[in-house]
Amino acid sequence: MTTAVAERASLGFRRVASREILTDVRGGSFDEWIGGRVANQLSTNQGADALPFQRWHRFKEAFSPELIAEAVRTSPIPVRRLADPFGGSGTSALACQFLGVEPSTIEVNPFLADLIAAKLASYRVAPLLTALGRVTRKAGASRARGAQFARMLPKTFVEPGVKDRWLFDLPVAVEIFRLRAAIEEEVDPTTVRLFRVLLGGLITGFSNAVVSGKGRRYRENWQERRVDPTCVIPTFANAVAAAIVEITACATRPVKTSTVLHGDSRALFAGLQPVDQIVCSPPYPNSFDYTDVYNMELWMLGYLTSSESNATLRRATLSSHVQISRTFDAAPRTPMLDKTMRALNKVADELWDPRIPAMVGAYFSDLQKLLQASARLLPKRGQAWFVVGDSQYANVHVKVAKILAALAPSAGLSVERIAPFRSMRVSPQQSGRHMLSEDLIVFSRR
Ligand SMILES: C[S@@+](CC[C@H](N)C(=O)[O-])C[C@H]1O[C@@H](n2cnc3c(N)ncnc32)[C@H](O)[C@@H]1O
């Protein structure tokens, strides 16, 4: 074996198979799902990415399932339905199913929307196992060279890449394409979706890159530490087998229904059925576009097939970044935001992108619309829990929770409390020392 990934992947599976799965088959209640762990921070997913379903794909920015349990438990009205307009890894929706609450969620990233839907779906195990056998046999016997798949990808993806760098060695990419083709031949769309997202969870491990911070970088010595292509299909088979164990163990969770919408919550949220509670964490206005983090999965699994589809997806995301040219809505008016906008416009020449002030203004316009929609979806006294984070540009501090609190009354919501969750380091460009706060803000429908 030439390689680190083969080792990483197989070790990863051995760990899951022998230690976690066999001793860690849980059950359908919330407490069984979280395995009695004690989360010391509700806002982060510390350790939660090892939970059944959550380990299908690492999602650093998830909040903890206990946040949903706490919101439901302390709600002044009974919670039968809960919505999250920024689904991410599906923490809210999945936790809801374990808590006996019917979830609705929206996610703009098609890979993540499928990941959430795959976690929430019900399955019959025997046909899944048969399909797994069929897919791995077909992929293993395939002689396809994946030429048509490779043509759809950016040049940087597959060897020979650009300037002697590529994300996937050609033999590895060919194995992934063979698997993808075999998966897509399956007739049952629920099985196709499950297998595709489980393959998605392995994509970074098969690449020559690691994902960190705001994007990806090549692994150290990646040229010497190549991925063994013969590991691709067995690693996939192991991941599916592990997921089937989790699906089986948690099949008795009290709610099995859900609504998962793929698209832009700015357009879709107001159209949801009424709910008793909303819990979400929108992207922060820190110029970070989640599309970058999921770039490899989006392209390698065929969710993106052209630069236009990439641009369309970026435009559908919240106005929290300047990765794409688009028209930014005007900032809503409230004294604290007016002051922030004036300060940002004053330092516009010092900013690394002149569109940042407009982006920040549009961010609050987007969130104001979501607050208005929240007020329409909730009954009187129903709560909306938003986890938000501050940002800073050229020493101008964008106090997100405070600005949202000022915007709430005009949206028909009152603010019950703002609780600090943790502090985030400002970006290295800004010295990296000063801390920005992340807050939970609880709104209530008046
Ligand atoms: C902070 S993450 C949410 C994490 C989630 N709470 C969890 O625990 O996994 C924000 C998510 O919002 C999504 N997003 C960004 N813009 C969106 C939009 N306009 N509509 C729906 N989702 C959007 C991003 O793709 C990202 O997955």
The ligand as an ORCA input file, in Angstrom:
! r2SCAN-3c Opt
* xyz 0 1
  C     -23.741     27.193     10.444
  S     -24.286     26.101      9.214
  C     -25.613     25.294     10.047
  C     -25.146     24.149     10.875
  C     -26.268     23.383     11.529
  N     -26.850     24.129     12.610
  C     -25.762     22.031     12.018
  O     -25.809     21.784     13.229
  O     -25.290     21.229     11.228
  C     -25.128     27.117      8.096
  C     -25.710     26.364      6.899
  O     -26.550     27.285      6.188
  C     -26.503     26.912      4.824
  N     -27.003     28.048      4.034
  C     -26.342     29.145      3.617
  N     -27.162     29.953      2.920
  C     -28.385     29.350      2.906
  C     -29.635     29.694      2.334
  N     -29.808     30.834      1.638
  N     -30.671     28.832      2.501
  C     -30.512     27.669      3.185
  N     -29.332     27.293      3.727
  C     -28.287     28.120      3.609
  C     -25.047     26.546      4.596
  O     -24.899     25.741      3.452
  C     -24.703     25.833      5.908
  O     -24.879     24.453      5.762
*
